[in-house]
Structure formats: C-alpha cells, structure tokens
Amino acid sequence: MSKKVENKNNSCNSFIETLEEESIPLYFSLFYKIKKKTDIPIFFQVLVLFFIHFCFAFFIVDYSETTKCMPMFWIFYILILFFIICGFYFIYYMWRKHLTWFGDEFSIIRTKEKIDELKKSFITMYNGNSQISYFLIFGIVLIFFLYNLYPAIPNIAKVFILYFMIFPCAGLGGLGFRLAVTSCVFIYKFSKIGISNIRFNPIFPGNTVGIAKLARLMSSYATLYIIQNTLYLFPFVYFSLNANSFNPPVDLSSFSYRSVSFIILIFVFFLLPLYFVYPQIILRILIIREKERLQREIEDELRNSFYLPIEENIKYDKISYYSNVFIRIKNSPTMPIDFFSIFKFVGSLSFSILLIFSSTPGFLSNIIVILKNIIKIFSLK
C-alpha cells in the first residue's frame, strides 16, 4: 500500500515539475534563465533593474526640470514602481499557488486524460502568446486617454513617464484582465470533466479538498483582478486627486477623463462581481449534481433494505444508518467557498470603489445621469 502511495507522490511531483517548466510566464522566463546560468537570485535581478530605471528617471527629471510643472513627481514615481512590483508579484504568487493546487487535483480526478486537459488550459493562462497583445493593447489605450491630461511638461519627460512608467503599469492591468478571462476558461474546462471523473467526499461533497481549494483559488484570482484593475486606474486616479497642483492644472472635464470614467464603471460594477460569482456558481452546480447522485444511490439502498429477508432489528439498523447518511448529505453545504475568501474579495472591491469615488467627486452623479438617459431611451421604445 505504501509503495502505491509513494509511486503516486513521485508521479505527482514529476508532473508538477514538468508543468512548472512549461508554464513559466513569459515575463519571468528571462529572470529564470539568468538565474540558471549565473545563480543570481531573481530578487537581486529585479533590484538591479529598478536601480537602473531610477538612475534614468533621475537624469531625465533633472535635465528637463519636470518637478517645476509636476511638484509631486517623485511620490508619483515611487508609487508607480511600487504598483508595478506588486502587480508582477501577485501574478507570480497566483502562478505558484495554482501549481500547488495540481497536487490535490491528482487525488480527486480519476483519469490522466482529464488532468492533461486542465494542464493545457493552465499553460495557456500563464504562457500563452496572446499575453503580449493584452499588454500592448491595455498600455496603448491608457496612454491614449492620459496623454491630454498631462501638464505642459517637456516632451522628453512626457515620453519617459508615458512609456517607462504608465505603459508597464497599464500593461500589467492587461495581463490581469487576460488572466481573469483564461481562469474562467479553466474553471469551465474543469466543469466539463464530469462528476463521474471526480472523486468527491462521499458525505460532504462541498468539502472535497481539491474542490474547496479550487473555490478559494478562483476567489484569489478575482481579488488579484481587482488589484490589477486598481493598478491600471492608478495613474488616472493620481492625476484626478492632484489636478490643481500641476502647472498648468489638469483638465478633468476633457473627453479622456470622461472616457476613463466609463471604463471604470464597466470594470468595477459589472465585470468584477461577475468574475467572482461565475466560478463559484460552476463549482456549486457540480456539488449539487454530486449530492443528488449520492442521494439517489442511498434512496435505492433504502428501498432494497425494506425487502431484505433478515431480522427486523437488523433491517431497522440498516434503514436508520442509510437515513442518517442521506440527511447528512442533504444538509451538507453546497457552496465550497469560505467566509474569509468572500470577505477578502468584498474588502478589495470596496477599497477600489472608495478610491474611485474619492478621486472623482462627480463620478456618482455622472453614473446617475447615464442610467437616467438609458431608462429614457428604453421607455421611449
């Protein structure tokens, strides 16, 4: 028996090691290659990279006298770098967390073929070529919107801020959005495995280790998406909060400002809650189906027990046993997610909404006006 367990563990470890190599995110692969060839830790490589970036920024700002037009430039610079580091770290953290989940998956999925299907979906999440497209599109879109919000600073400084600070920050927002979409595809593929190919907990299907972990994992993805969304909007929020401190002041009534407000409305009030709810609904459906299957099996056993040619007391014990199991399964939870995961998501979402409202005083009134106009259009029809 122990040999079987040992072989299974070795197979699982080998699978995860291979998966790790195949799914390394493109933006980390260079650091990994350097680490393998030179043994320089990734953390040290990142420090060197940001030190070079800081020296370049110091030269540009000093040469162009940017601080005269933008007095709080260095605060803005430090916050942008902080958000970029956090954005990369959270993606790295989720990648590692998802990798460890595959260890539990080995114990709950019956066939290797189904595991391989999920493996392909996971590799697409972190190592797909479309990452570059999302990074570029989101970076270019935010630069386009923010270009006219900038004060009249020298062109050399404007180019540096836009392409070496705003662009990677916005690009990370794009990577977060892509990760959100592909993780929903992953949970959809998981739902297509079928309950017959999943080893559920026979009494409490909602507490199956791999399922409960997957629910928390998807909740963490949703929380990460909020962080990436806030990261994408941070430059816009910063300029809104400090509009009057620039020389000349930032124009908050421009087309760019209103357009980004509309983007915020879509992402925060529609996509974010939907993205959190969708995976939990999928997992809940699987758990309900498994509970119904187990209840049907126990009902069959109860019926058969009534007609067993055995003593009445033995028959009673058997019926009582199956009845108790039936009730326990019926009363078992159907939502695999825990309270802390919900609290973490709601807290992050509340912070994001609070940040938006505090930076744009007229945002709520603009939303009300938009909704009133939509209602008028539909009422006319």
DRENDO-1510 file (C-alpha; in Angstrom, 1 decimal, always signed):
<recs>
REC; n; res; u; v; w
REC; 1; MET; +0.0; +0.0; +0.0 .
REC; 2; SER; +2.8; +2.4; +0.9 .
REC; 3; LYS; +4.6; +1.6; -2.4 .
REC; 4; LYS; +1.4; +2.7; -4.2 .
REC; 5; VAL; +1.3; +6.0; -2.3 .
REC; 6; GLU; +5.0; +6.6; -2.9 .
REC; 7; ASN; +4.7; +5.9; -6.7 .
REC; 8; LYS; +1.7; +8.3; -6.8 .
REC; 9; ASN; +3.6; +11.0; -5.0 .
REC; 10; ASN; +6.6; +10.6; -7.3 .
REC; 11; SER; +4.3; +10.8; -10.3 .
REC; 12; CYS; +2.6; +13.9; -8.9 .
REC; 13; ASN; +5.9; +15.7; -8.1 .
REC; 14; SER; +7.2; +14.8; -11.6 .
REC; 15; PHE; +4.0; +16.2; -13.2 .
REC; 16; ILE; +4.3; +19.5; -11.2 .
REC; 17; GLU; +8.0; +20.0; -12.1 .
REC; 18; THR; +7.2; +19.5; -15.8 .
REC; 19; LEU; +4.2; +21.8; -15.6 .
REC; 20; GLU; +6.3; +24.5; -13.8 .
REC; 21; GLU; +8.8; +24.4; -16.7 .
REC; 22; GLU; +6.2; +24.5; -19.4 .
REC; 23; SER; +4.0; +27.3; -17.8 .
REC; 24; ILE; +6.6; +29.8; -16.7 .
REC; 25; PRO; +5.1; +33.2; -17.5 .
REC; 26; LEU; +6.9; +35.0; -20.4 .
REC; 27; TYR; +7.7; +38.0; -18.3 .
REC; 28; PHE; +9.5; +35.7; -15.7 .
REC; 29; SER; +11.3; +33.4; -18.2 .
REC; 30; LEU; +14.3; +35.7; -18.7 .
REC; 31; PHE; +14.9; +36.0; -15.0 .
REC; 32; TYR; +14.7; +32.2; -14.7 .
REC; 33; LYS; +17.2; +31.8; -17.5 .
REC; 34; ILE; +19.7; +34.2; -15.9 .
REC; 35; LYS; +19.3; +32.5; -12.5 .
REC; 36; LYS; +20.0; +29.1; -14.0 .
REC; 37; LYS; +23.1; +30.3; -15.8 .
REC; 38; THR; +24.6; +32.7; -13.2 .
REC; 39; ASP; +22.9; +31.7; -9.9 .
REC; 40; ILE; +21.9; +35.3; -9.4 .
REC; 41; PRO; +18.6; +35.4; -7.4 .
REC; 42; ILE; +15.6; +36.8; -9.1 .
REC; 43; PHE; +15.0; +39.3; -6.3 .
REC; 44; PHE; +18.5; +40.8; -6.9 .
REC; 45; GLN; +18.0; +40.9; -10.6 .
REC; 46; VAL; +14.8; +42.9; -10.1 .
REC; 47; LEU; +16.6; +45.3; -7.7 .
REC; 48; VAL; +19.3; +46.0; -10.3 .
REC; 49; LEU; +16.7; +46.6; -13.0 .
REC; 50; PHE; +14.8; +49.1; -10.9 .
REC; 51; PHE; +18.1; +50.8; -9.8 .
REC; 52; ILE; +18.9; +51.4; -13.5 .
REC; 53; HIS; +15.4; +52.7; -14.0 .
REC; 54; PHE; +15.7; +55.1; -11.1 .
REC; 55; CYS; +19.1; +56.5; -12.3 .
REC; 56; PHE; +17.5; +57.0; -15.8 .
REC; 57; ALA; +14.5; +58.8; -14.2 .
REC; 58; PHE; +16.7; +61.0; -12.0 .
REC; 59; PHE; +18.7; +62.1; -15.1 .
REC; 60; ILE; +15.5; +62.8; -17.2 .
REC; 61; VAL; +13.8; +64.8; -14.4 .
REC; 62; ASP; +16.9; +66.8; -13.5 .
REC; 63; TYR; +17.6; +67.6; -17.2 .
REC; 64; SER; +14.0; +68.6; -18.1 .
REC; 65; GLU; +13.1; +70.3; -14.8 .
REC; 66; THR; +9.9; +68.2; -14.6 .
REC; 67; THR; +9.3; +69.0; -10.9 .
REC; 68; LYS; +8.5; +72.6; -11.8 .
REC; 69; CYS; +5.4; +71.5; -13.7 .
REC; 70; MET; +4.8; +68.4; -11.6 .
REC; 71; PRO; +5.8; +69.1; -8.0 .
REC; 72; MET; +4.9; +65.6; -6.7 .
REC; 73; PHE; +6.7; +63.7; -9.4 .
REC; 74; TRP; +8.9; +61.6; -7.1 .
REC; 75; ILE; +5.9; +60.5; -5.0 .
REC; 76; PHE; +4.1; +59.5; -8.2 .
REC; 77; TYR; +7.3; +57.7; -9.4 .
REC; 78; ILE; +7.7; +55.7; -6.2 .
REC; 79; LEU; +4.0; +54.7; -6.2 .
REC; 80; ILE; +4.1; +53.6; -9.8 .
REC; 81; LEU; +7.2; +51.4; -9.2 .
REC; 82; PHE; +5.5; +50.0; -6.1 .
REC; 83; PHE; +2.4; +49.1; -8.0 .
REC; 84; ILE; +4.4; +47.5; -10.8 .
REC; 85; ILE; +6.3; +45.4; -8.4 .
REC; 86; CYS; +3.1; +44.4; -6.6 .
REC; 87; GLY; +1.4; +43.6; -9.9 .
REC; 88; PHE; +4.2; +41.2; -11.0 .
REC; 89; TYR; +4.5; +39.7; -7.6 .
REC; 90; PHE; +0.7; +38.9; -7.3 .
REC; 91; ILE; +0.8; +37.2; -10.8 .
REC; 92; TYR; +3.8; +35.2; -9.7 .
REC; 93; TYR; +2.1; +34.3; -6.4 .
REC; 94; MET; -1.0; +33.1; -8.2 .
REC; 95; TRP; +1.0; +31.0; -10.6 .
REC; 96; ARG; +2.8; +29.3; -7.7 .
REC; 97; LYS; -0.5; +28.8; -5.8 .
REC; 98; HIS; -2.2; +27.3; -8.9 .
REC; 99; LEU; +0.7; +24.9; -9.4 .
REC; 100; THR; +0.4; +23.6; -5.8 .
REC; 101; TRP; -3.4; +23.0; -6.4 .
REC; 102; PHE; -2.5; +20.4; -9.1 .
REC; 103; GLY; -1.1; +18.3; -6.3 .
REC; 104; ASP; -4.7; +18.0; -4.8 .
REC; 105; GLU; -6.1; +17.5; -8.3 .
REC; 106; PHE; -4.2; +14.2; -8.6 .
REC; 107; SER; -6.2; +12.9; -5.7 .
REC; 108; ILE; -9.6; +13.9; -6.9 .
REC; 109; ILE; -9.5; +13.4; -10.7 .
REC; 110; ARG; -9.7; +9.8; -11.8 .
REC; 111; THR; -8.2; +9.9; -15.3 .
REC; 112; LYS; -4.8; +11.2; -16.5 .
REC; 113; GLU; -6.5; +12.4; -19.8 .
REC; 114; LYS; -8.7; +14.9; -17.9 .
REC; 115; ILE; -5.7; +16.1; -15.9 .
REC; 116; ASP; -3.8; +16.7; -19.2 .
REC; 117; GLU; -6.7; +18.8; -20.5 .
REC; 118; LEU; -6.6; +21.1; -17.5 .
REC; 119; LYS; -2.8; +21.2; -17.8 .
REC; 120; LYS; -3.1; +22.7; -21.3 .
REC; 121; SER; -5.6; +25.3; -20.1 .
REC; 122; PHE; -3.3; +26.2; -17.2 .
REC; 123; ILE; -0.3; +26.6; -19.5 .
REC; 124; THR; -2.4; +28.9; -21.8 .
REC; 125; MET; -3.2; +31.1; -18.7 .
REC; 126; TYR; +0.4; +31.9; -18.0 .
REC; 127; ASN; +2.5; +31.1; -21.1 .
REC; 128; GLY; +0.2; +32.0; -24.0 .
REC; 129; ASN; +1.5; +34.2; -26.8 .
REC; 130; SER; -1.6; +36.5; -26.5 .
REC; 131; GLN; -0.1; +37.9; -23.3 .
REC; 132; ILE; +2.0; +40.3; -25.4 .
REC; 133; SER; -1.1; +41.5; -27.2 .
REC; 134; TYR; -3.0; +42.2; -24.0 .
REC; 135; PHE; +0.0; +44.0; -22.5 .
REC; 136; LEU; +0.4; +46.2; -25.6 .
REC; 137; ILE; -3.3; +47.0; -26.1 .
REC; 138; PHE; -4.0; +48.0; -22.5 .
REC; 139; GLY; -0.8; +50.0; -22.3 .
REC; 140; ILE; -1.5; +51.9; -25.5 .
REC; 141; VAL; -5.2; +52.5; -24.6 .
REC; 142; LEU; -4.3; +54.1; -21.2 .
REC; 143; ILE; -1.5; +56.2; -22.8 .
REC; 144; PHE; -4.0; +57.5; -25.4 .
REC; 145; PHE; -6.5; +58.5; -22.7 .
REC; 146; LEU; -3.9; +60.1; -20.4 .
REC; 147; TYR; -1.9; +61.9; -23.0 .
REC; 148; ASN; -4.1; +65.0; -22.9 .
REC; 149; LEU; -4.4; +65.0; -19.1 .
REC; 150; TYR; -0.6; +65.7; -18.6 .
REC; 151; PRO; +0.5; +69.2; -17.7 .
REC; 152; ALA; +2.8; +71.1; -20.1 .
REC; 153; ILE; +6.0; +69.3; -19.2 .
REC; 154; PRO; +8.9; +68.9; -21.6 .
REC; 155; ASN; +8.5; +66.2; -24.3 .
REC; 156; ILE; +11.5; +64.1; -23.1 .
REC; 157; ALA; +9.9; +63.8; -19.6 .
REC; 158; LYS; +6.5; +63.1; -21.0 .
REC; 159; VAL; +7.8; +60.3; -23.2 .
REC; 160; PHE; +9.6; +58.8; -20.2 .
REC; 161; ILE; +6.5; +59.0; -17.9 .
REC; 162; LEU; +4.2; +57.6; -20.6 .
REC; 163; TYR; +6.4; +54.7; -21.9 .
REC; 164; PHE; +8.6; +53.8; -19.0 .
REC; 165; MET; +6.1; +54.2; -16.1 .
REC; 166; ILE; +2.5; +54.4; -17.3 .
REC; 167; PHE; +2.8; +51.9; -20.1 .
REC; 168; PRO; +4.1; +48.9; -18.0 .
REC; 169; CYS; +1.6; +49.8; -15.2 .
REC; 170; ALA; -1.3; +49.7; -17.7 .
REC; 171; GLY; +0.2; +46.6; -19.4 .
REC; 172; LEU; +0.0; +44.8; -16.1 .
REC; 173; GLY; -3.6; +45.6; -15.9 .
REC; 174; GLY; -4.0; +44.0; -19.3 .
REC; 175; LEU; -2.2; +40.8; -18.1 .
REC; 176; GLY; -4.6; +40.8; -15.1 .
REC; 177; PHE; -7.6; +41.0; -17.4 .
REC; 178; ARG; -6.3; +38.2; -19.6 .
REC; 179; LEU; -5.7; +36.1; -16.5 .
REC; 180; ALA; -9.3; +36.7; -15.5 .
REC; 181; VAL; -10.6; +35.6; -18.8 .
REC; 182; THR; -8.4; +32.5; -19.1 .
REC; 183; SER; -9.1; +31.4; -15.4 .
REC; 184; CYS; -12.8; +31.5; -16.3 .
REC; 185; VAL; -12.0; +29.2; -19.3 .
REC; 186; PHE; -10.0; +27.0; -16.8 .
REC; 187; ILE; -13.0; +26.6; -14.5 .
REC; 188; TYR; -15.3; +26.0; -17.5 .
REC; 189; LYS; -12.9; +23.1; -18.6 .
REC; 190; PHE; -13.0; +21.8; -15.1 .
REC; 191; SER; -16.8; +21.7; -15.1 .
REC; 192; LYS; -16.7; +19.6; -18.3 .
REC; 193; ILE; -14.7; +16.8; -16.6 .
REC; 194; GLY; -18.0; +15.4; -15.3 .
REC; 195; ILE; -18.9; +14.3; -11.8 .
REC; 196; SER; -18.2; +10.7; -12.7 .
REC; 197; ASN; -14.5; +11.6; -13.2 .
REC; 198; ILE; -14.2; +13.4; -9.9 .
REC; 199; ARG; -13.6; +11.7; -6.5 .
REC; 200; PHE; -15.9; +13.7; -4.2 .
REC; 201; ASN; -16.1; +13.4; -0.5 .
REC; 202; PRO; -18.9; +10.8; -0.2 .
REC; 203; ILE; -20.6; +12.5; +2.7 .
REC; 204; PHE; -19.7; +16.2; +2.3 .
REC; 205; PRO; -19.1; +16.8; -1.5 .
REC; 206; GLY; -18.7; +20.6; -0.9 .
REC; 207; ASN; -15.8; +19.9; +1.5 .
REC; 208; THR; -13.8; +17.8; -1.0 .
REC; 209; VAL; -10.2; +19.1; -0.6 .
REC; 210; GLY; -9.5; +19.8; -4.2 .
REC; 211; ILE; -12.9; +21.4; -4.8 .
REC; 212; ALA; -12.7; +23.7; -1.7 .
REC; 213; LYS; -9.1; +24.7; -2.7 .
REC; 214; LEU; -10.2; +25.5; -6.2 .
REC; 215; ALA; -13.0; +27.7; -4.9 .
REC; 216; ARG; -10.5; +29.6; -2.8 .
REC; 217; LEU; -8.1; +29.8; -5.7 .
REC; 218; MET; -10.7; +31.3; -8.0 .
REC; 219; SER; -11.6; +33.8; -5.3 .
REC; 220; SER; -7.9; +34.8; -5.1 .
REC; 221; TYR; -7.9; +35.3; -8.9 .
REC; 222; ALA; -10.9; +37.6; -8.5 .
REC; 223; THR; -9.1; +39.5; -5.8 .
REC; 224; LEU; -6.0; +39.7; -7.9 .
REC; 225; TYR; -8.1; +41.1; -10.7 .
REC; 226; ILE; -9.3; +43.9; -8.5 .
REC; 227; ILE; -5.7; +44.7; -7.6 .
REC; 228; GLN; -4.7; +44.7; -11.3 .
REC; 229; ASN; -7.7; +46.8; -12.2 .
REC; 230; THR; -6.7; +49.4; -9.5 .
REC; 231; LEU; -3.2; +49.2; -10.8 .
REC; 232; TYR; -4.5; +50.1; -14.3 .
REC; 233; LEU; -6.5; +53.0; -13.0 .
REC; 234; PHE; -3.9; +54.4; -10.5 .
REC; 235; PRO; -2.3; +56.9; -12.9 .
REC; 236; PHE; -5.8; +58.3; -13.8 .
REC; 237; VAL; -6.8; +58.4; -10.1 .
REC; 238; TYR; -3.5; +60.1; -9.2 .
REC; 239; PHE; -4.0; +62.9; -11.8 .
REC; 240; SER; -7.6; +63.4; -10.6 .
REC; 241; LEU; -6.5; +63.8; -7.0 .
REC; 242; ASN; -3.7; +66.2; -7.7 .
REC; 243; ALA; -5.3; +68.1; -10.7 .
REC; 244; ASN; -4.7; +71.6; -9.2 .
REC; 245; SER; -1.1; +71.0; -8.1 .
REC; 246; PHE; +0.2; +70.8; -11.6 .
REC; 247; ASN; +1.3; +73.7; -13.7 .
REC; 248; PRO; -0.9; +74.2; -15.7 .
REC; 249; PRO; -3.7; +72.3; -13.8 .
REC; 250; VAL; -5.1; +69.1; -15.3 .
REC; 251; ASP; -8.3; +69.4; -17.3 .
REC; 252; LEU; -10.8; +67.0; -15.6 .
REC; 253; SER; -13.6; +67.9; -18.0 .
REC; 254; SER; -11.9; +66.5; -21.1 .
REC; 255; PHE; -13.0; +63.6; -23.3 .
REC; 256; SER; -10.2; +61.4; -21.9 .
REC; 257; TYR; -11.3; +61.9; -18.3 .
REC; 258; ARG; -14.9; +61.0; -19.1 .
REC; 259; SER; -13.9; +58.0; -21.2 .
REC; 260; VAL; -11.8; +56.5; -18.4 .
REC; 261; SER; -14.8; +57.1; -16.0 .
REC; 262; PHE; -16.9; +55.0; -18.3 .
REC; 263; ILE; -14.2; +52.2; -18.3 .
REC; 264; ILE; -14.2; +52.3; -14.5 .
REC; 265; LEU; -18.0; +51.9; -14.5 .
REC; 266; ILE; -17.8; +48.8; -16.7 .
REC; 267; PHE; -15.0; +47.1; -14.9 .
REC; 268; VAL; -15.8; +47.8; -11.3 .
REC; 269; PHE; -19.6; +47.5; -11.3 .
REC; 270; PHE; -20.2; +44.7; -13.8 .
REC; 271; LEU; -17.1; +42.6; -14.7 .
REC; 272; LEU; -15.5; +42.3; -11.2 .
REC; 273; PRO; -18.6; +40.9; -9.3 .
REC; 274; LEU; -19.4; +38.7; -12.3 .
REC; 275; TYR; -15.9; +37.3; -12.4 .
REC; 276; PHE; -16.1; +36.4; -8.7 .
REC; 277; VAL; -19.5; +34.8; -8.9 .
REC; 278; TYR; -19.1; +32.8; -12.1 .
REC; 279; PRO; -16.5; +30.2; -10.8 .
REC; 280; GLN; -18.4; +29.7; -7.5 .
REC; 281; ILE; -21.7; +29.0; -9.4 .
REC; 282; ILE; -19.9; +26.5; -11.6 .
REC; 283; LEU; -18.5; +24.6; -8.6 .
REC; 284; ARG; -21.8; +24.8; -6.8 .
REC; 285; ILE; -23.6; +23.2; -9.7 .
REC; 286; LEU; -21.0; +20.3; -9.7 .
REC; 287; ILE; -21.5; +19.8; -5.9 .
REC; 288; ILE; -25.4; +19.9; -6.2 .
REC; 289; ARG; -25.2; +17.3; -9.0 .
REC; 290; GLU; -23.0; +15.0; -6.9 .
REC; 291; LYS; -25.2; +15.4; -3.9 .
REC; 292; GLU; -28.2; +14.4; -6.0 .
REC; 293; ARG; -26.4; +11.4; -7.4 .
REC; 294; LEU; -25.4; +10.3; -3.9 .
REC; 295; GLN; -29.0; +10.8; -2.6 .
REC; 296; ARG; -30.4; +8.7; -5.5 .
REC; 297; GLU; -28.0; +5.9; -4.6 .
REC; 298; ILE; -29.0; +5.9; -0.9 .
REC; 299; GLU; -32.7; +6.0; -1.8 .
REC; 300; ASP; -32.1; +2.8; -3.8 .
REC; 301; GLU; -30.4; +1.2; -0.9 .
REC; 302; LEU; -33.2; +2.3; +1.4 .
REC; 303; ARG; -35.8; +0.7; -0.9 .
REC; 304; ASN; -33.8; -2.5; -1.1 .
REC; 305; SER; -33.4; -2.6; +2.6 .
REC; 306; PHE; -37.2; -2.8; +3.1 .
REC; 307; TYR; -37.4; -6.1; +1.3 .
REC; 308; LEU; -34.3; -7.8; +2.7 .
REC; 309; PRO; -35.2; -11.2; +4.2 .
REC; 310; ILE; -33.5; -10.5; +7.5 .
REC; 311; GLU; -34.4; -9.9; +11.1 .
REC; 312; GLU; -36.4; -6.8; +11.9 .
REC; 313; ASN; -33.9; -5.2; +14.3 .
REC; 314; ILE; -31.0; -5.7; +11.7 .
REC; 315; LYS; -33.3; -4.2; +9.0 .
REC; 316; TYR; -34.1; -1.3; +11.2 .
REC; 317; ASP; -30.4; -0.6; +11.9 .
REC; 318; LYS; -29.6; -0.7; +8.2 .
REC; 319; ILE; -32.5; +1.7; +7.3 .
REC; 320; SER; -31.6; +4.0; +10.2 .
REC; 321; TYR; -28.0; +4.1; +9.0 .
REC; 322; TYR; -28.8; +5.0; +5.4 .
REC; 323; SER; -31.4; +7.6; +6.6 .
REC; 324; ASN; -28.8; +9.3; +8.7 .
REC; 325; VAL; -26.3; +9.4; +5.8 .
REC; 326; PHE; -29.0; +10.7; +3.5 .
REC; 327; ILE; -29.8; +13.6; +5.9 .
REC; 328; ARG; -26.1; +14.5; +6.4 .
REC; 329; ILE; -25.6; +14.6; +2.6 .
REC; 330; LYS; -28.7; +16.6; +2.1 .
REC; 331; ASN; -27.7; +19.2; +4.8 .
REC; 332; SER; -24.1; +19.4; +3.7 .
REC; 333; PRO; -23.0; +22.8; +2.3 .
REC; 334; THR; -23.3; +23.4; -1.5 .
REC; 335; MET; -21.0; +26.5; -1.6 .
REC; 336; PRO; -17.4; +25.4; -1.3 .
REC; 337; ILE; -16.1; +28.9; -0.7 .
REC; 338; ASP; -15.3; +30.1; +2.8 .
REC; 339; PHE; -16.3; +33.3; +4.6 .
REC; 340; PHE; -12.7; +34.7; +4.6 .
REC; 341; SER; -12.4; +34.4; +0.8 .
REC; 342; ILE; -15.7; +36.3; +0.4 .
REC; 343; PHE; -14.6; +39.0; +2.9 .
REC; 344; LYS; -11.2; +39.3; +1.1 .
REC; 345; PHE; -12.9; +39.9; -2.2 .
REC; 346; VAL; -15.6; +42.3; -0.9 .
REC; 347; GLY; -13.0; +44.3; +1.1 .
REC; 348; SER; -10.8; +44.7; -2.0 .
REC; 349; LEU; -13.7; +45.7; -4.1 .
REC; 350; SER; -14.9; +48.2; -1.5 .
REC; 351; PHE; -11.4; +49.7; -1.4 .
REC; 352; SER; -11.3; +50.1; -5.2 .
REC; 353; ILE; -14.8; +51.7; -5.3 .
REC; 354; LEU; -13.8; +54.1; -2.4 .
REC; 355; LEU; -10.7; +55.1; -4.2 .
REC; 356; ILE; -12.7; +55.9; -7.4 .
REC; 357; PHE; -15.3; +57.9; -5.5 .
REC; 358; SER; -12.7; +59.9; -3.5 .
REC; 359; SER; -10.8; +60.8; -6.6 .
REC; 360; THR; -13.8; +61.7; -8.8 .
REC; 361; PRO; -16.4; +63.7; -6.8 .
REC; 362; GLY; -18.7; +63.9; -9.8 .
REC; 363; PHE; -18.5; +60.2; -10.7 .
REC; 364; LEU; -21.6; +59.1; -8.8 .
REC; 365; SER; -23.7; +61.9; -10.3 .
REC; 366; ASN; -22.4; +61.1; -13.8 .
REC; 367; ILE; -23.4; +57.4; -13.3 .
REC; 368; ILE; -26.9; +58.5; -12.3 .
REC; 369; VAL; -27.2; +60.8; -15.3 .
REC; 370; ILE; -26.1; +57.9; -17.6 .
REC; 371; LEU; -28.6; +55.5; -16.0 .
REC; 372; LYS; -31.4; +58.0; -16.3 .
REC; 373; ASN; -30.6; +58.5; -20.0 .
REC; 374; ILE; -30.6; +54.7; -20.6 .
REC; 375; ILE; -34.0; +54.4; -18.8 .
REC; 376; LYS; -35.4; +57.3; -21.0 .
REC; 377; ILE; -34.2; +55.6; -24.2 .
REC; 378; PHE; -35.9; +52.3; -23.2 .
REC; 379; SER; -39.1; +54.0; -22.1 .
REC; 380; LEU; -39.4; +55.7; -25.5 .
REC; 381; LYS; -39.2; +52.3; -27.2 .
</recs>
